[in-house]
Amino acid sequence: MLSGADPPYVACVSEYVRRQVESAFAGFPKDRNRVVFNGVGIEPLPLDSADRERETIRRRLNVVERTSVVLFAAHNFKLKGLAKLIEALAELPGSDWVLAVVGHGKAGRYRRLADRLRVRGRIEFLGQVEDTRSFYYGADVLAHPTWYDPCSRVVLEALVCGLPVVTTRFNGAAEVIEAGRNGMVVDSPRDAAALAAAIAQCLRPEVRAGCRAGAGAMAKRLSMARHARELKKLYEDVLAEKMSGSG
């Protein structure tokens, strides 16, 4: 379809995806390669509700407030970088943390890795949960060291809920992360040391507070309503072209 003489329009969920289309299909018309950035339907909770959710999750994890909770939420543990995340957390010297793993991926090899690194007691494999949003408030940072993601909605949801994010440059959602303000972007999911440093940076109280303060603005920027408006505009452009007889 994309290599033909009259290719369709492509709605890319990130600039990252747009560049991939451009690279894979030389000469593809730039005006048909559009970014309609991904959106999410989640809304940030009021402050009192957010605090209650945080208390509930931390009681479930049996941790005190001074313990940092790192959240990993995915079903494909291998693609999303769980192994390197466990290695990275094992490198955090003297830190008080737990890793909450949410998702129905196969956990056996990751439990064995945690055993070898002597951090098994700090990792909770929670399986699939009904409401991931609660964990965005219970955690202190979302770690998503993915090997590939067109534009992770988990990352966008976390940011809307005021949770700092660490991810990689192989994720279109990295485009809305401002280093040191609402998260960090690492160059490679292979680099456990860089991942550990990025997590440590995002666990700083000022980063957490700044991200939480910007949640409302992020909710508007990443809303499904905005996504739908931009997608509707693309449909209108396609229709106008068809009506004019030029496509």
N, C-alpha and C positions, 0 to 999 in steps of 0.2 A: 504493500500500500504506500509506504513512504518513499519508495524508489521510483514510482510511476511518473508519468508525464504530468498528471494532474493530482498531486498528492492532497490528502485531507489536511485540515487544520489539526494541530496537536495542542492540547491543553496540558501543559507541564505543571506538576505540583510544586516545583521549585526551580530555581535557576540552575541547580545542579543537574536536574533532569534535562532542562533545555540544552545545556552544553553537551550532554550525552547524545541527544538527537542530532545536534549540529555536527558532532564529531563522527558519528556513525553513518550519517547520510550527507555526504559532501554535496553542496549545492542545494540543499533543501531550502525552500523559500523562507527567509527570516520572518516575513510578515505572517506566516502560517505556523510559526513555532512560538507559541505564546506561553507565558507564565501565568497561571491562575493558582496562586500559592494556596497550599492546603489550609483547611480550616477545621475547627473542632466545635462541638456543640456544648462543651462543658462551661460552666460559669463559676467564678470564684465565690467561695462562701463568705458570709459576713464574719467579722472578726471573732465574735463569741462562738459561733458555730464551728469555725476553723479550730479554735482552741479546744473545743470539746472533742472534735474528731482526732486531734493530736493526742489528747489524753487517752482516748479509747484505744488507738492503735499502739501506743507505747505500753499500755497495760497488757495488751495482747502479746506484745513482744517481750514483756517482763523486763523493761529497761527503765532506768531513771533518766531524768531530764538531761543530765550532763553527758549521757551516752549518745554519740552520734549514730543516727540511723541512715544507712546508705540503701537506697531502693533500686532494685533491678526488676523491671517489668517487661516480660516478653515470653513468647511461646517457643521460639526457635533459639535455644540457648547458645548454640554454636555460632550461628550467623550474627547474633547480637553481642557476642564477645564476653560471655560469662566467665570463661576460663581465665582470660587475661585480667578481668576485674578481680577475681579471687587472688591472683598473683599480686596485683597492685595493692590490694588491701593488706596483704601479708607484709608488704614493704613499708606500711605506715608505722614509723617507730613510736612505740609507747602510746599510741592513740587508743582511745576508748570508743569502740565502734561495734555495731552489728550490721550485717548485711541481710536485708529482707528480700528474698527471691520470690516474685509473684509470676505465675504462669504455669502451664501444664506440660512443660518440657520434661524430658527424661533427665533425672537428677543424679543417677548413679555415678557417672564418671566425675561429676563435679563434687560430690561428697568425698570421693576417693582423693581428688586433688586437694581438697580442704584438709583432709586427714594428713596428707603428706606434708602440707605446709603448716600444720598444727594450728589451724584456725577454724576447725569444724565447729567448735563450740560457739563461735560468733556468727554462724550463718543459720538462718531460718528459711527452709524451703516450704513455702506456704501453699503451693499449688495454685489453681485457678480460684480467684476470689470474685464475689458478686459486685463489689464496688471498689474499683481501683482508686477512685478519687480520695477516699479516706486515707489511703497510704501516702498520697501526695502531701497531705497535711501532717501525717505522723512522722514522715521522713525529714531529713535535713538536706539531702541532695539526691537527685536521680542520676545514676550512672548508666549510660547507654553507649558503651564502646563498640558500636556496630561496625561490621565489615562492609555493609551496604544497606542503605535505606533511602528510597526516593525522597521521603519527607515524613519522618516518624511522628505519628499522632500522639504517641505516649510522651514524647519530648514536648510537643506543643501543649498538651493538657497540663503537664507539670508546670510549665512556665505560666500558664493562665492561672494556676492555683498558687503561684508565688514560690515555687520550689526551684532552686538553682539546678542547672543541668550540666553534666559533663558528657560530651559526645565526641564524635570524630568528624573529620572533614568529609568522610564518605556518607554523610547524612544531609539531605537537603534542608532539614530543620535547623542545622547549624547556622543558617543564614540569618536567623533572628536572635542569635546569641551574641551578646556584647561581653567580651572577655573581662572578667573581674566584676561585672555588674549583675548579670543574671546567669552566669555559667562560664564554662571554659570549653574550648575546642582543641582536641589533640590531633596531631598530624597522622598518627598511625595507631590502630588498635593493637599492634604488636608491642608497642612501647609501654610496658607495665610501669616503668619508673615515671614517665611523663603522665600517665594516667593517675598514678598515686599523687603526684604533685598537684595535678588539676583538682582532684578531689579534696586535698588538703586546703587548697585555695578557696574552694566553694564552701567549705565548712566554717570559714571565718564568719563571725556574727554579722559583720557589716554587709557581706554579700547576701546572706539570707534575708536581712532586713530590707535591703534595697530591692531585691527581687520581689519580696512580698509587697512592698509599697508600689511597685509597678505592675501588679497583677491586673488591676482594672484596665489600664491602657493596653496591656497585652491581650486581654480578653476581647477588646474591640478590634484590635489588629488581626487577631487570628480567628475571628468568629466565622461560623458557617454562613451567617447573613452576608458578610463581606465576600466570602468565597462565592456564594450564589449570585451576588450582583455581578461580579467579574465574569463568571461563567455565562450569565445571561447576556452580557455585553458581547462576548465572543459569539454566542449563537446569533445575536442580532447582526453582527458583521458577516457571518456566513450567509444568513438569509438575504441581507442586502446585496451581497455578491451574486447569489443565485438569481435574485430578482432583476439585477442589471444585465444578466446574461453573460457575465465575464467569468463565471466559474461553473 
